[in-house]
Amino acid sequence: QVEIKNEILSFCKEHIKQSGHHVISIEGDAGTGKSVLLSSLFNTIQDLSNDMESVLNKKSNYLLVNHAEMLKTYQNIAMSLPNLKKKQIMRPTSFINQMTKSGDIADIVLIDEAHLLLTKDDKY
């Protein structure tokens, strides 16, 4: 997991400087630690967004979770870590609505169980 995490961090640092959208996907069987990796990765990204020396400093980052119980778990984790904010962890539709309304653009968006977004009808 550490190796994959470092690879994703390198991807983010490299592509944050480039225009356009860039996607990286994590795949694995159930129970292999993808969600644990994602929470650790998001925490590190948020730490780097508060590090003046980092290329990720002051970037706008979000963790999207479509499953209600996992959303609660991530939000509870956020309460115990200084650089995680509950408002940066949300459901995909809420995120889309917020970004559409505000006109803001996120720099890094991590999506837990992204394949589930295709299982329900949604205009997005």
Protein Blocks (a to p, Z undefined) as FASTA:
>chain_A
ZZmmmmmmmmmmmmmmpgcjddddddddehilmmmmmmmmmmmmmmmmmmmkbmkgoiac
ddddfbfklmmmmmmmmmmpmkbcfklgccfklmmmmmmmnopacfbdcdehklmmmmpc
cfZZ
